[in-house]
Amino acid sequence: MRAILLLGSCILAIGAVQVVWAQGSVENGAKAYVELKCAKCHGEDGKGGGKTAQKMKLEMHDWTDKDVMSDMKDKYLEDIIVQGGKAIGKSKRMPRYGHKASAEKIKDMVAYTRSLAP
């Protein structure tokens, strides 16, 4: 019985690690956010008050708002990063980054975005 419990615990632990890996790295996502100049529109703090967004009078999501972020699925965030806004029926001003960012970097960016509304 003890061996079964130990094996079950190991399987759960491995599953938890895989979930963390699948979610991406917040630290690497923050680096990608800077590298790809996301703050120009989304703001340094993720509240949507970037200089370009203000100049263009764009309405941006506040990623620090838990209610806003709870409505956004990871797949949606991935799709808008990869394909750009126009491809998913959102603002054509949101560029696509699928050609500039690996799948891993995109997962990292989603993890970073999620970390802004803990």
Beta strands, then each sheet from edge to edge (+ up, - down):
end
